[in-house]
Amino acid sequence: MLNPFQRACTDVYGDGDFAHVQDLEQAREAGDTLFAFLMIELASSEGCDGGEEALRRLDMAVADIQAVAAAIQRGGTAAR
């Protein structure tokens, strides 16, 4: 069973293409690794126990994705 944060993810991710997903196993089998990652990060079993924690995890994921995008824009090499 999905928690409210996971349900919000299924409802909006991919314009609702994953709204049918009912558990983490289905999320993993959906074939979209970013979706599966988000569903795992938002899982109660992974310690996501409230709205603040869900938002913190999403903020961290966004920051990581932005850092990778910036590295690619710089030519694929991270600052060292």
Helices and strands as residue ranges (DSSP letters): H 4-12, G 13-16, H 24-29, H 33-41, G 44-46, H 51-73
